[in-house]
Amino acid sequence: LKAVILIGGPQKGTRFRPLSFEVPKPLFPVAGVPMVQHHIEACAKVPGMKEILLMGFYQPNEALSRFLVSAQQEFKVPIRYLQEYAALGTGGGIYHFRDQILSGGAEAFFVLNADVCSEFPLQEMLEFRQQHGDMHSFVILGTTANRTQALNYGCIVANAETQEVQHYVEKPSTFVSEIINCGIYLFTPAIFQHIGEVFQRNQQELALEESSNGWQRAEVIRLEQDVFTALAGSGKLYVYKTDGFWSQIKSAGSAIYASRLYLNQYCKSHPERLAQNKPGGPVIRGNVYIHPTASIDSTAVLGPNVSIGEGVTVGAGVRVRESIVLHGASLHDHTCVLNTIVGWDSTIGRWARVEGTPSDPNPNDPYAKIDSETLFRDGRLTPSITILGCSVTIPAEVVILNSIVLPHKELSRSYKNQIIL
C-alpha cells in the first residue's frame, strides 16, 4: 500500500491569505500540528503502508524539508515530496508520477487532498472494498451534506444496496444527491488506464485546435470532472459513506472549525495533547492544546477550542476562546481574543479586545457543512473571523472586530469590518 497526499501549490491558498504568505498552507498548524500531519498519521497507521508521497508544485523549501524529516522519524514510514513542474490538476499529478507511485509493486494506493480534515477511515475503506466489488474497483469516501450545501461539492448518486456509483457531478447547478465527495480515494494501478484515456483524449482535442498554444493542457487532468464522471455507472467505482467528522479547510475561518474537530478527536486519540487544569496553572475550559514551550499566566482562562503555539506568552487575566495563537505571539495582560487567528510573532496590547464572527455550520443540522464564504458581499466585508498576519502589533485598549490585518502592521486605533493593508 502507498498513499499520495495532494498539497497543491503557491497559486492556490488565496482564500487562506494572509496566513499562506508565511508558510505553505499544508504546513499551517491545525490543533497544534501541521494540517497535513493529520493525514500522514492516519496513513501511517494503516497496516502495510510502505510509503507516503506528498505531491504539489511548491518549491521545496526549508520548512517543507524539515517537516518531512521530522515526520519520517515520528511515523517510521518513508515520506517523499514529488514536485510537479506546473499545476496539473488532481489527476494530472498522479498520472505524471505514476512510475513513482507504482514502484515497489504497489497493489493499491490512497489519494488524499490536503485541504480536508477528517477521521480518515482508511482501514474501513480497504475492508469495504474487499466486501464490495472486485480487487480492481475504486472507492471514493463520501459523506452526507444538506440539500443546499451539496451543490458546492462533487455529488454522488449510488445504488443503495451495492453502493456502486451510478452518477457523479462536480458542483451541480441543481440538486443531484446529498452524498458528497470527501476528496479521499482508494485506487488500484488500473486507475492509470482511465486517466491515460483522458490524457489521450485531451491530446487529440489539442491536435484539432492547432491554434491553441497550450502545450501543457493535455496533462491537466481533474480526477473529479474528467475521470469520475466517466467511471460512474461502469461498475468500477464505489462510495464508502462515513459518519465520522469531515470538513474542508479552504479559508482561514474553516481552520478554526477544523481545529475544533481535531481537538475533539484528541480526547480519544491523543489525550496527552490536551491541556488539563492543574493547581497554579491557567483555567482550561473544554479542549485546549498548549505547546510545551508556551508561557501562560495562572490567571488566564483558555478554551474551548484553543490552540496555543510554540513560545507564545499569555499574560494575566487573558481570555482566549475559539482561536488559534501561532508561535511567538504575545498576549499582554487582560486581553480578550475570540474567534481569531493570531499570526506569528504578533503582539496584542493590554486590555485590547480582538474578536471575529465564527462561520460555523448550523449546529441544529447534523449534515451542515461549513460555508466557504465569499470575502465580500454587496461591496462590504462579510463578518468572519479576525485574522492577524505575522508580526502585527495591536496597541493597548483598542477593539479589532471582524478584520483582516496584513503582516507587519502596527495599528494605532480600533478597527471594525476592515481589511488593513
Secondary structure, 3 states (H helix, E strand, C coil): CEEEEEEECCCCCHHHCCHHHCCCHHHCEECCEEHHHHHHHHHHHCCCCCEEEEEECCCCCHHHHHHHHHHHHHHCCCEEEEECCCCCHHHHHHHHCHHHHHCCCCCCEEEEECCEEECCCHHHHHHHHHHCCCCCCEEEEEEECCCCHHHHCEEEEECCCCCEEEEEEECCCCCCCCEEEEEEEEECCCHHHHHHHHHHHHHHHHHHCCCCCCCCHHHCCCHHHHHHHHHCCCCCEEEEECCCCEEECCCHHHHHHHHHHHHHHHHHHCHHHECCCCCCCCEECCCEEECCCCEECCCCEECCCEEECCCCEECCCCEEECEEECCCCEECCCCEEECEEECCCCEECCCCEEECCCCCCCCCCCCCCCCCCCCEECCEECCCCEEECCCCEECCCCEEECCEECCCCECCCCEECCEEC
